[in-house]
Amino acid sequence: MSNDASLYHHPDRNLALELVRATEAAAIRAVPWIGKGDKNAADGAAVDAMRAFLATVDFDGVIVIGEGEKDEAPMLFNGERVGSGNGPACDIAVDPIDGTSLTAAGRSHALSVLAVSDRGTMLDASSVFYMDKIVTGPLGHGVVDIRKPIGENIRAFAAAAGKDVGDVLVAVLDRPRHEQLIADIREAGAGTRLILDGDVAGGINAARSGSRIDMCVGIGGSPEGITTACAVKALGGFMQGRLAPKDEAERQRGIAAGLDVDAVLELDDMVRGDNTFFVATGVTDGALVKGVKREGDYIVTESVVLRSKSGTLRRVQAEHLASKWLEG
């Protein structure tokens, strides 16, 4: 076998199966905080567990999308190096809990998430916190466009899918800023699935086959948008985004960071190339994966592992001996 250094430039097919151990650990450690009303404690436990497991993985990772700047997030911060330093050079997006408020309230759809791409391919949009987006499955390519009114997009998608507009279901974060958007979706004749939190799961469910959700739209976090893009690539779905600065000061920060805040971002603008991984483990039950369960002497987790190069979605159900997690 060749020892050529180029073998280590790209994330290999086994990397995602190593990374799933980190999301499993984060999800398990968050469980004691489900429904306890303390989202910071849940997030802290998940961060600690994820970071510990990432340190054991043979890769040279740089966190492009993390828990924030170093001063605000002492671990898993933007720019932090993770992994053993050996193996493929990667960009990393981490969200130890996508849906901390859901976890704290004991609601469904909370996930632990990791996304990986080749070094230098993941857009750093951290200087602008929010992003407007539209996500569909493969049928959306050449059919919908974020620049068009939502009603027009819904009608075009319905025609491409061969279904009535009334059967189209659109996921939207339930926020005051989306009041008009929600009204426009319903005015077009489509139904809404209002998401309390957990923007990433909404986008993935819109992109994957077999999901009841046809489209996910609206303004959510830019980090979640880039993370979602890694998964949508693996699913062959359609996604566009557009940065949404909350004020002129943030707009100028984005420009200073080299971002085109007015541009429509295609998938390849958010994450370049065709070698992305996305890994998610359920913290609480959701449409994408089941949450962590205790069954006798075992803790059971369910995860999804997506890889764009092969176009695969794998489900990983694991049984962890509870005593190994409860010791110490």
Secondary structure, DSSP 8 states (H G I E B T S, - for coil): ----GGGGTS--TTHHHHHHHHHHHHHHHHGGGTTSS-HHHHHHHHHHHHHHHHTTSSSEEEEEE-SS-TTT-SSS-TT-EES-S-S-EEEEEEEEEE-HHHHHHT-S--EEEEEEEETT-B---TTS-EEEEEEE-GGGTTT--TTS-HHHHHHHHHHHHTS-GGG-EEEEE--GGGHHHHHHHHHTT-EEEEESS-HHHHHHHHHSTT-S--EEEEEEEHHHHHHHHHHHHHHT-EEEEEE--SSHHHHHHHHHTT--TTS-EEHHHHB-SS--EEEEEESS--SSS---EEETTEEEEEEEEEETTTTEEEEEEEEEEHHHHH--
